Amino acid sequence: MFAVLEGEGTIVAGESEHPAPAGTFVRYGSEVRRTIRNDSEATVL
């Protein structure tokens, strides 16, 4: 589960990438490889 409270990140799930601005809430099943990446200078919470 990812919840972006502040800043803007990128959700990387499998081979897909999705923008994740503040207010984004995402849940993937345990079989999906996932992470969140910060491509900005700001802090992502």
N, C-alpha and C positions, 0 to 999 in steps of 0.2 A: 504494500500500500504506500502511496505517495500522496502527500498533501502539501501543496506549495502555498505558504502563507505570505511570503514577501519575495520580491524579485521575479526573475523569469528564468526558467530552466528549459531543458529539453529532455523528455522522457525517451529512453532508448529501450525498446522491447523487441527482442528477437532481431530482425533485420529492419524494423521500422523505427522512425524517429518522429516525435510529435512535440510541438511547442507546448510549454507548460507555464503560462503566466500565473501570477498570484490568483488564488481562488480555485486552482485546479486540484481535483481529487481523482486519483486513479487507483484501481486495484486489478491485479493480474493473478491468475492461478499460479501455483508454485512451479508448474512445469515450464513457465515462460521465463527466459533469462531477461532481466530488466535492471535498469539503473537510471539515475537522473544525472544529467551533466549540466554544469554551469558554464556557458560560453560567454558570459558577460563579466564586467568588472564588479558588479554589485554582488552582495551576499544573497544567496537563495536559502530561505528557511522553509 
